Amino acid sequence: MIEVTRHIWQDYVEETDQLRHHKDVKPIYAKRKNDRTPIRRCKRKAWHALDKVKGT
């Protein structure tokens, strides 16, 4: 029996974490974080509208 102790994508996760903290990429991630807030707000409103339609 083989025991898996590490996720198959873990190498890629570590690589992206290193890139995210790179000095040239930090401003891009900061802007991306701010861009996601309106998207979340829209999704939340859509789900609330759907709840009203469903009656829950």
DADA-V355299 format. One line per field, one symbol per residue. burial: I if it has 9 or more other ideal C-beta (glycine too) atoms within 8 Angstrom, else O. A space follows every 50 residues. Layout:
burial = ???
//
This chain:
burial = OOOOOOOOOOOOIOOOOOOIOOOOIIOOIOOOOOOOOOOOOOOOOOOOOO OOOOOO
//
